[in-house]
Amino acid sequence: MSEGVLDDATLARVEDVLQSACGVTLARSLRRSLETALGRAARSRGLEPDAFLRKLLVREAAAVECFIEHAVIGETYFFRHPEHLRTLARLAQTHPAPCFQVWSAGCASGEEPYSIAMALMAEGLPEGRFRILATDVSGRALQRAREGVYGPWSLRRIEPEQEKRFLVANGDDYSVIPQVRHAVEFRRHNLAVDPPPFMGLGAIFCRNVLIYFPTELAQEVLKRFISALAPGGLLFVSPAEVPLTNGLGLETVDAEGSVVLRVPVPGAPRAVTPESRLPRLGMGRNQVASPVPPTGWPQALDDSRARRARVPEGRLSLNEPGTSRPAWAASTPDAATPAVPRSVAVDALAAEEVPPLERAIIAARAGHFEEAEALAREAAKALVPEAYLLLSMVAEVRGDLNGAVEAVRKALYLEPRLALGHATLVALYGRMDRPEDAERARQNALRALDGLDDEHPLRGVETMTAGGLRQALAPVEQAGWLGVR
């Protein structure tokens, strides 16, 4: 490992260790990020990278475990895809079992299972009427999840009423109330090799995890999910993962325009199946997209972070990486690690000569928006388009939509084919009730994607592939989902 650079053969061996241990595989263009994870893992063990690499390649158990912790980053936020949670709550109200059991698979730092519990409680389900099991391959992510303490970046999609009812402010952090924490059990689990922890489940959530598995492994995991669900049980995956379920015999359920999958009930009339609406994988640009894009672009926060503006239902917004995300962003801190004050975390990264843009992203995710803006402006001096995208995000967080649009335009001036820039304008114009401008931006984004394979990683602040963005940009009327209620 000369000067911190792995040759291609060694890098492939490192990735093989990761894939064998937890199933994660990366697009070829993203494999180089594993070097950063290896360096972090080595430092955490007090070893030189070469020494740690030798232990890893002979698959010493402790080294493999440590590498997983640093190569897989758990990042999510509260109430992602709220239409999924509302659909789940409606099902739970009428579920015949005395205890409605839900599995959050790949729960990362815990926002998803806590959101499930909050949604069920908000619909009037009493404690003891439901049970939520949350699992992840990362022990550190699970430890943070059990603590139930989060910063404002995790709360950017939560409604004020939900925040007031289920979270308690403590300085800049927020703690999940005991009633919600008691409803969730956290447990270590490896989706690649472990059998389901329970059978007869009412629902399984596994969103933005399977897209990082090889197709064959993803479908094996899906078959295990189906075996663990009771008849009529629901499977919640991300829009980009719906095509992976082709041929598995699942029905589709309309979830306020989004798609949820359901195990058929024996003897009941057959509903629409995914394979009747989606082509097989590998059809590239002709692949039919799911009707509703991922949600998650930051929403406006006021200075108190108590009131949050809502994106109107049906507006496109860009999804940031979900649970158990591979550590592609080289200097992004592990979200499973306890929060560190900016003066320590960001300054330490500066001492390591981490680029200003990556430090800006870290500051934004910690809720330090002034610091993020200053660092992004520093990066923008080098005419980096991504810096202007981050400035747009910070402007939107502050409620300055015009400023957000202007920042994106600067990014597009530097890189006219920046697909995520055009897609960001779709979301912004949607919030500004400018449908013609939003449609024009959508068409520009699609043109910028022409010729790119679905797995091609896109330039931007958030990680997204060309195929994922194509699906996010697909209009509802072209998706062709009929579904049943």
N, C-alpha and C positions, 0 to 999 in steps of 0.2 A: 504494500500500500504506500507507494512513493508519493510524498507531498500531498497526502490525503486524497489521491485519485485512484480509483479502482479500475483495473483493466476490464474489458467487456466480459471475459470469461469468469473472472472472480465475481463481478457484479451479478452475472447470471446465477452463480452458485449461491450468493447471498439471497437473491430473490427466491431461489428454490427452497432455501431454509424457511423463509417467511411463508411461502405457499404451502409447504408441507405441514407447518405448524398450525396455521390458522386459515388457510384457504385463499388469502389475499394474493392477487396477481395484479400487475400494473401494465398499462400500455407501454410499449417499448420506449416511447419518448419520455416517459416519466420515471424510468428505473433509476436514473442517476440520483434522484432524491434520497435513495436508500443510504447513500454515503453519509448524509447529514444525520440520519437516524443512527447509523453505526457510531458516528463520532459522539453523539449524545449518550448512547448506551455505554460506550467506553468510559467517558468522563464520570458517569454515575457510579461506575464500579472502581474508579480510581486506576484505570488501566490505560496504557497507550493504545491507540486504535489498532496497531498491528497485533498486539497481544490479544486484544478482545476478538479481532477477526479470526485468529487461529482457533480460539475456543468456540466461536460461532460455527465455523466451517466443519469442525468435528462434532457439532451438534451437542455440545455440553449443555445439559438441561438448564442450568442457571443462566448461561449466556443467551440461549434461545429465548428464555422467558424474559430476560431483560431487553433483548432486542425487540420483541413483540411490543413491549410497553412503550418503546420509543418510536417504533415504525408505524404504529397504529394510533391515530389521534382521535379521541372521542369528542365530537363537537356537534351540538344541536341547540335547540332553543324551545321555549314553552309554546304550546299550541301551534305547532307546525301542522299544516293541513287541517284546520279546524273543522272542515266539512266531514273529515273522517271521524273525528271525535263525536260530532253530533249524530252521525249515523250509528256509531257504536252505542251511544247512550239510548237511542231509540230501540235498538235490538235488545239491550240489556233489560229494558223495562218489561218486555214481554217474554223473556227467556224462561223456559219452564224449570230449569235446574235451580235448586235452592241456593247455590252459590255460583255466580257468574265468574268464570275464570278467564283471565286475559294474560297472554305472554307477550312481553316487549323484548324481542330478540335483537341483540346489538344495541343495548340501551345507552351506551356511552356514559355520559355524566349524569343521567337520570331525568332530564327534563321531560322526555317522552312519557315514561310510566307515571310520573307525577301529574302530567297533564291529563292522562287517561283517568287517574283517580279523581282529579278535580272535575273533569267533565261528568263523570258518573255521579259524583256528589251533588253537582249543580243541578242534575236532573232528578234529584230526590232519592237516589239509591242510598240506603242507610249502610253504615259500617257493618261488616259481616255478611252483607248481601253479595259482595263481590270480592275477588282476590286477584291481585296483579303480581305476576312473577316477572322480574326484570333481570336479564342476563347480558353479560358481555365477556369478551375474551381478556379484557384489560383489568387487572386487579386494581390499578391505581384509579381508573375511571370509576369502578364500583365503590371505592373508598370515598371518593368525592360525592358520588351519588347518595351514599348513606348519610353523609353530613348534611346534605340538602341546603347548601348555602350557595347563592349565585349572584353574579354581578348584573348590571343593567343590560349588557349585550344579550344575555339569555332571556330577558324579559321584553324584548322589543316587539313581540307579537301578542302579548297578553293584554286582555281588556282591563280597564281600570277596576271594574267590579270584581273580576277574578283575582286581580292583584290584591285588592283590599281584603277579600274574603280568605284567600289561601296563603298569603305571604306576609311576612312581618319584616319591616325595614329595620336595618341595623347599620347605621352609617350609610355607606355606599353599597352595601350588600343587602340581600334579601334572603330570609330563611323560610323554608316550607313549614307550614304549621304541623304540629304533631299528628293530628287526625289524618292528614294526607300521607305523611311519612309512614304511619303504622299500617296503611293499606297496601304498601308495596314491600315485597321481599326481594332483595338483591342477591344474586347468586352467580358464581363463575360458571361459564359455559362456552364451549367452542363449537360453533355451528358447523365447522368443517368435519368434525369427527364424532361429536357427542350426540347421543339420541335425544329426542325431545324429553324435557323434564317432567311433563305431564301429558295425559291423554284426555280426550273428551273436552277440549278447550272450546270456549265460546268465540274467541277471537285471537288472532296473532298479528302483531305489528312487527314488520321487518322492512324498514324503509331506508333506501340508499345504502344497503349493505351488499346485496347480491350482485350489484353491478360491478363489484370489485372481485368477484369470484369468476373463475373460468365457467363458461356456459354449462359444461357437463356437471360441475360441482354445484352450481346454482340450482340446476334442476333436481339434483339429488336432495338438496336441502329443502326445496319446495315440496318434493314428495313426502319427506319426513313431516313437514308442516301439515300437509293434507291428512296424513295418517293420525296426527295429533288433534285435529279439529273434529268436533262433534258434527253430525249432519246439520246443515244450516249454518255452521260456523263461518265466520268472516276472516279473510286474509287481506291485510292492508300492506301494500307495497307502494313504492314510488311510481310515478307515471312512466319513468324510463324502464322500470322492471316488469311492467305488465306483459310485454311480449315474451318474457321468459316463461310465462305460464302456459303458452300455447301447447295444446295437445294433452293437458293434464286433467281435462274434464271438469274444470271449474266454471261456474256461472258468473255473470257480471251483475252487479247491483249498482244502480245509479245513486251516487252520494252527492246530491246537489250539483250535478254536472261532472263530478269526478267519478272514477271507477274504483269499485271495491269488488273483490272476488269472493265467491261463496261456494262452499261444499254442497252439492245437491242433496236434497232430502229424498230418500227412497220413496217411490210412489207418487211424488209430487210432479206437476207438469215441469218440463224442462224449460229453463230460461235461456237467454242469450249466452253463448260461450265465447271466451276470448278468441279462440281460433277462427270463429266465424266472422270476426271483425278485424283481426290483425293478421298480416302475412307472417310467414316464418322469419326468424332472425336472419340477418345477413343480406337483407334487400336494400341496404344503404339508403339512398336518398328517397326511394319510393316507399319506404316504410311508413305505414299509417301511424300517426301520433295519437297519444291519449288526449282527451279533449281539454283538460284543465292543466295549466302549467304549474310547476312547483311554486310554492309561495315562500316568502322569506326575505325579500329586500327590506332593509331597515325602514322603519316608520318614524314619523316625526315625534320627537321627544321634547317636552318643555324642560325648563331648567330644573324643576323639581323631580323630573322623571316619573311623575305620578299620573299624568294624562298622556295617552298615546293616540295619535291620529290613526284612523283605519284606512286601509286600501279598500275601495269599493269592491264588493263581491264580483268576481269574474274578470277583474283586471289582471293583466299579466304582471308577475313579479318574479325575480330571479331567485332560484333556490341556492343557498350556500351549502357546502358539504354537510352530509348528514352523519349518522352514527358511524362510529368506528372507521373514520376516514383515513386512508393512507397518508402518511406525512409528506405530501408533495411539496407544500410550501416550506422551503428549507429552514426558515428561521421562525416559523409560527410556533409558539409555545404549546406544549401539550395541555389541552384543555382539561385533562384529568388531573393536572397538577394544581395544588391549592393556589389561589390567587396571590400574586405578589404585587406590592405597591409599585406604581409606575416608576418612582424614583429609583427603585432597585432593579426592576425587570428591564425597563427600556434602557436605562443607563448601562446596565451590564451588557446588553446586546450591542450598544454603541461601542463599548470597550472591545467587543469581539469583531468590530468592523462589519456588523450586519448592515446591509444597504438601508437607506432611510425609508424606502417604500415598505419594506418588510417590517421595520420597526413601527411604521405608521399603522399597518394592518393590526399589529399586536396591540397598539395603544387603543385603536378603535374598538377592538373586541373586548377590551377591558373597560370600555366606557369613557376613556380619556379623550374626548373628541377634540379639545383644543390642541392637545399634544399631537394627535393624529393629523389634524389639519396642518400644523406647522411642519411636521415631518414630510407630509405629502407635498407641500409647497416646495420644500427643499428638493425632493425627488423630481418635481416638475421642472426645476431649473435645468435638468439634464434632458428635457424634452421626452420624458417617459409617459406614454399615453395612459398607462395604468394608474399613474399618480393622479391624473385628472379624474379617472373613474372613482378613485377613493375620495377625492374632494367632492365629487357629486354625491356620494353616499353620505358624507358628513353633512353637506348642505341639506340633503333630504331629511336626515335625522333631526335637523334644527327647524324643519318646516319651510325652508327656503327652496321651493320647487323651481323658481326661475333661475336661481343660482346653480341648482343641480343640473338643469338643462344646459346652461352656459358652459359648465365644466365638461360635460359630455361632448359638447360641440368642439371644445378645444382638443379633447382626446381624438375625435374623429378627423380634425384638421391634420393632426400628426400621423394618423393611421386610418385612412378612409375605409379600409376593409375590416375594421375592428368590430366583429359581429356582436360581441357583448356590449359595445358602446351603443350600437343601433338598438339592441334589445332593451337596454336601460331606458332609452328614450320612449319605447313603447309603454313601459310601466309609468314613467313620469307623465307623459301626455295623457295616459288613462286617468291618472289622479287629477289632472288639470282639466278634465272634460273636453279634450281636444281629439275626438275620435279620428278625424281625417289625418291629423299629424301622426297619431299613433299607428294607423294603418300604413302610412307611408314609411314610417320607421320599421315596421314589421317586414315590409317587403324589402327594404334595404338590408335588414339583418339576414333574411333568407338568401338574398343575392350574395352576401358576404360569405355564406356557408357553401356556396356552389363549389363542387369539386373536392370537398373535404370528406374524408371517411368519417363514419359515425364515432369512431374512437379517437379522432384527432382532438387533442387538448386545445382549448381556446385561450388566447391571451386575455387577461383580465385580473381583477382583484380576487374574485371567487373562482374556484375550480369548477369547470364545466366542459363537457365534450361537445363536439359538433352535433352528434346525434341527440344528446340531451336537450340542447337548445332548439333543435328542429322540433322536438316534441313540445317544448314549452311554447313555441311560437304558433303551433297549429291551432286554427280557429275551431271553436266547438262544433260549428255546423259541418265541418269537413271530417270530423273524427268518426262519424258513423255509429256511435254507441247508441244502442236502444235500451238495453238493460231492463230490469224490473224493480219494483219497490217491494 
